[in-house]
């Protein structure tokens, strides 16, 4: 069940980024917290490194897109 929910949330976030909503990066950042929880609960620690890298990318893009939106 977790894998289905996480996959659907990730697909939704990717779709929203494609629609150029700056807050889609925030959505993906929150979704990524679920991946971190999943990796800890299931003891699949290999997901943690990727999750932290993705988290940094999501937050960086959210800030960048938000500041560019203010300029429009």
Backbone bond lengths (Angstrom), bond angles and torsions (degrees), N, CA, C in turn:
res aa  C-N    CA-C-N  psi(-1)  N-CA   C-N-CA  omega(-1)  CA-C   N-CA-C  phi
1 X - - - 1.457 - - 1.532 111.43 -
2 X 1.342 116.53 -44.55 1.454 120.55 179.85 1.515 111.04 -56.47
3 X 1.335 115.60 -45.10 1.464 118.51 -176.35 1.527 111.69 -62.51
4 X 1.332 117.18 -36.95 1.470 120.93 177.54 1.520 111.07 -65.39
5 X 1.321 115.94 -46.57 1.469 120.10 -179.41 1.525 111.69 -63.79
6 X 1.322 116.29 -43.41 1.458 119.65 179.66 1.526 111.17 -65.99
7 X 1.318 116.23 -38.68 1.466 119.56 178.28 1.522 111.28 -65.31
8 X 1.316 116.99 -44.31 1.470 120.46 179.41 1.527 111.81 -64.47
9 X 1.333 116.60 -40.45 1.463 120.14 178.43 1.521 111.16 -64.92
10 X 1.328 117.18 -39.65 1.458 121.25 177.87 1.519 112.15 -66.64
11 X 1.318 116.72 -41.18 1.462 120.31 177.14 1.526 111.40 -64.21
12 X 1.326 115.96 -41.15 1.466 119.96 178.33 1.529 110.15 -62.57
13 X 1.329 117.11 -43.41 1.454 120.82 178.82 1.519 112.35 -62.94
14 X 1.326 116.52 -41.86 1.460 120.53 178.33 1.521 110.96 -64.16
15 X 1.317 116.90 -40.69 1.465 121.37 176.78 1.529 110.47 -61.02
16 X 1.327 116.94 -44.53 1.459 121.31 -178.76 1.525 112.08 -66.41
17 X 1.328 117.25 -36.85 1.463 120.52 175.58 1.526 109.27 -62.98
18 X 1.322 116.57 -41.29 1.457 120.77 177.64 1.516 112.95 -62.60
19 X 1.322 116.73 -26.73 1.464 121.73 176.36 1.531 111.28 -84.01
20 X 1.335 116.32 -0.07 1.467 124.97 175.27 1.527 114.32 67.37
21 X 1.322 116.27 36.06 1.464 120.97 171.51 1.520 107.57 -86.39
22 X 1.336 117.78 122.13 1.463 119.60 -178.92 1.526 110.95 -62.79
23 X 1.318 117.31 -34.05 1.462 120.66 -176.68 1.524 112.42 -74.10
24 X 1.332 117.87 -6.29 1.463 120.38 174.82 1.526 110.50 -63.63
25 X 1.334 116.17 -30.87 1.460 119.67 176.55 1.529 110.62 -66.89
26 X 1.316 116.83 -34.50 1.471 120.43 176.28 1.529 109.08 -67.25
27 X 1.330 116.48 -41.86 1.464 121.43 176.05 1.545 110.06 -55.83
28 X 1.342 115.62 -48.57 1.461 119.45 -179.41 1.526 111.59 -65.02
29 X 1.327 116.60 -33.91 1.460 120.08 177.42 1.528 111.12 -65.09
30 X 1.324 116.42 -42.64 1.470 120.15 177.54 1.529 110.69 -67.34
31 X 1.308 116.27 -40.25 1.461 121.54 176.98 1.526 110.38 -60.84
32 X 1.323 116.23 -37.43 1.460 120.68 -179.96 1.528 111.77 -64.74
33 X 1.318 117.58 -30.87 1.471 120.56 176.30 1.532 109.63 -60.48
34 X 1.320 116.82 -35.71 1.466 120.91 176.76 1.529 110.66 -64.62
35 X 1.336 117.74 -37.58 1.466 120.76 176.25 1.524 110.87 -64.13
36 X 1.323 116.32 -39.66 1.463 120.07 178.40 1.519 109.86 -63.29
37 X 1.327 116.85 -45.35 1.466 120.70 177.17 1.524 110.74 -60.74
38 X 1.325 116.20 -44.33 1.467 121.05 179.47 1.523 110.91 -58.46
39 X 1.325 116.39 -45.46 1.463 119.42 -178.36 1.531 111.75 -65.37
40 X 1.315 116.81 -35.77 1.468 120.02 178.75 1.528 111.81 -72.35
41 X 1.321 116.54 -43.74 1.473 120.54 -178.40 1.523 111.12 -65.81
42 X 1.326 116.98 -39.12 1.468 120.81 -176.90 1.533 112.50 -92.73
43 X 1.325 117.29 2.92 1.466 123.46 -179.84 1.528 112.01 58.06
44 X 1.310 116.44 34.95 1.464 122.18 175.94 1.531 107.75 -104.75
45 X 1.307 114.33 76.04 1.448 121.21 -170.48 1.530 113.63 -70.26
46 X 1.314 117.59 -13.07 1.450 120.68 176.80 1.518 113.05 -62.60
47 X 1.340 116.41 -25.77 1.463 120.58 178.30 1.531 112.13 -71.37
48 X 1.309 117.27 -21.06 1.471 120.01 -173.98 1.527 112.80 -64.21
49 X 1.330 117.89 -46.10 1.460 119.91 -178.66 1.526 110.37 -59.05
50 X 1.323 116.31 -49.38 1.467 120.01 178.47 1.514 111.77 -60.24
51 X 1.316 116.44 -41.25 1.460 120.65 -178.72 1.520 111.88 -63.00
52 X 1.310 117.06 -40.90 1.463 119.77 179.66 1.536 111.27 -69.47
53 X 1.322 116.95 -36.78 1.464 119.91 176.74 1.528 109.81 -66.00
54 X 1.342 116.45 -47.88 1.464 120.14 177.28 1.525 110.93 -58.35
55 X 1.322 117.10 -40.88 1.466 120.86 -179.36 1.521 110.50 -58.44
56 X 1.318 116.13 -44.92 1.460 120.04 178.31 1.520 112.21 -62.08
57 X 1.329 116.52 -42.62 1.466 121.02 179.08 1.522 110.65 -64.38
58 X 1.327 117.09 -45.23 1.468 120.94 -178.99 1.521 111.36 -60.63
59 X 1.316 116.26 -46.20 1.468 119.62 -178.02 1.532 111.47 -69.20
60 X 1.325 116.83 -39.74 1.459 120.46 177.39 1.524 110.57 -61.38
61 X 1.321 117.37 -45.23 1.464 120.52 179.78 1.526 111.94 -66.97
62 X 1.320 117.43 -36.91 1.469 120.39 177.99 1.520 110.08 -60.68
63 X 1.326 116.64 -46.20 1.463 120.24 179.84 1.519 111.26 -65.36
64 X 1.329 117.13 -41.61 1.461 120.98 -179.78 1.521 110.94 -65.41
65 X 1.320 117.00 -48.32 1.470 120.64 -178.59 1.521 110.52 -64.66
66 X 1.315 116.74 -37.97 1.469 120.46 -179.26 1.518 110.35 -65.18
67 X 1.342 117.32 -43.30 1.462 119.80 -179.58 1.531 110.83 -68.33
68 X 1.322 117.80 -34.94 1.470 120.78 177.06 1.524 110.47 -68.76
69 X 1.302 117.40 -34.18 1.475 121.79 179.22 1.518 110.34 -64.76
70 X 1.325 117.95 -36.29 1.462 122.17 179.07 1.525 111.81 -66.26
71 X 1.333 115.75 -27.34 1.466 120.50 -177.86 1.522 111.50 -76.66
72 X 1.326 117.59 -22.47 1.482 120.89 -178.28 1.499 112.83 -69.48
